[in-house]
């Protein structure tokens, strides 16, 4: 899996450099997200694009019909390259890598905030401001709702995890008590 991530990063880096030259970084990001959603939501399309039994010309033909006039040429060419090289299965990793690369270039980080209930806009802004101040970056919040954390929040920014959840605190307390009981 890590080899696929490395390959996805190389595709994302090349695409980002082209988008940056054309000053279409955010448009390219949105197009990539949209295409990845279409491919993952349409099981028949995904099977067709990943199947070794379907000839390359047919796959490219479907790509032409579905996306040629819907996305920029750099996004289209990237998708075509992924299909030709049998790597369309890493499209989501390419998208994720592109988002990270583009965010780093403009000082934007994505924060995945897990809470027991949906955050309203004011709460999202407060979390973004707090972590933005700590990290010196602009933070974009993606709220994930998971009632199992009971309360508080988990914040994942890149490889860092900030655990302020009630379930996390209870787990840490449980481990401390078990270690002291020995």
N, C-alpha and C positions, 0 to 999 in steps of 0.2 A: 504493500500500500504506500509506503514512503517513497518508492520510486515513482509511482503515479503522481504523488504530490509534487515531487521535484519537476516532473515533466509538465504538469499543469502550471507551475510557477513560471517556467520558461515561456510557455505560450502566453500567459497573462502578461509577463514583462514585455514581450515583443508587441503584443496588442496595445499595451499601455503606451509604449514609446510612439507607436503610430498615432494613437489617439491624441497624445500630448502634442505631437507635431502639428496635428490638424485642429488642435484646440477643441476637441470633442470628447474630453475625458468623461464627463458626467452623462452625456448622451450615449456613449459607448457602454458605460456601466448599466444604464437602464435597458438598453437593447439586449445586452447579455443576460440580464436577469429575466427579461421577458421571454427570450428564446429558451432559456433553461427551464422556465415554468411550463412553456408549451411542450417541450420534449418530455419532461417528467410527468406531466398531467395526461399526456396522450400515450397510453400504453402501446397501441398499435404502431404509432410513429417511432417510439423508442425501439421496439422490437425490429422494425424495418431497418432503422439506421444502424443497429448493432449486429444484425444477423449476418453471419458469414455466407449464408446461402443466397443473399440478395446481391446481385452484381452492382459494382460501384456506379455504373452509369445510371441505374435506376434510383439509387440513393441520392445522387446529385440531382437527378430530375425532380425528385420529390422536394429536395431542398430548394431548387429553383422555383417551383410552383408555390411553395409555402412561404418562402422568405426573401426571394431576390429583391423585390421592390419594397420590402418592409424594414430592412435594416441597412446600415451603411455597408459600403464595399469591404471595409476592413473587418467588420464583424462577420459578414458573409464569407469572406476568404478564410477567416480563422475556422469557421464551422466546416467549410469545405475541406480544409486541411485536416481537421480532426477526423472527419469521415474517411478521407482517403487513406489516412494512416491507421485507421481502426481504433481511434482513441476518443470517439464521441462519448464513451462512457465516463470520461473524466471532465465533462463539461461543467458540472457543478463545482469541481475543484478549481477549474480555470476561472469561473465566476468569482468564487471566494478569494482566490489569489489576486485577481484583478482588483477587487474591492479593497483588499488590504494594501496593495501597491499604490493605488490611486489615493487612498486615504492618507497614507504616509507622506505622499508627495505634497498634499495640500494641508497637512497638519490635522487631519480628521481621523478619529478613531471610532470604531463601532463598539458600543457597550451592549451586551446582552444581559438584561436585567430580569431576573426571575423573581416573581412575587406571588403571593398567595391570591391576589386579586389584581385586576387590571389597573394600571396607573393612569391617572388623568393627566392632562397636558401640563398642569402646574407641577405635579410630582415628577414628571419626566424632565421638565426644565430644571427643577431643583437638583435632581440626581446628575444631570448633564453638567450643571454649573459646578457642583461639588467635585466631581471627578475631573472636569476640565481644569479647575483651579489646581488640583493636586498634580496633574500630569502635564499641565501647560499646553494642552491641545484642545481642539474643539471635539466634543463628544456627540455622537449620534446614538440615540437610545432605541433599542429594540426590546420591547416588553414581552416576556414569556410568562404565562400564568401557569403555576403549578401549586396546587393547594397543599401538597405534601410538605412544603417547607414551613407550613403553619403560620409564620409571620416573618417580618423583616424582609431581607432580600439577599440574593446572590448576584454579584456583578462580575461578568467575565469580559475583560478587555484584552484582546490578543491572547497571550498565554497566561495572563494573570487572573486569579480568581479571588475576589473579595467576598468572604462568606460572613454576612451579617444576619443570616437566617436563624430563626428560633430553633429549627431542627438541627442546624449545624452547631449551635451553642449547646444544645442538649447532648448531642453526640460527643462533643469535646468534654463536657462535664462528666458524662458516663465513663469515658476513657480515663479521665483523671481519677475518678473515684475507684475504678477497678485497679489502677496502678498503685494507688495508696493502700488498698486493701491487701495487697500481697505482702 
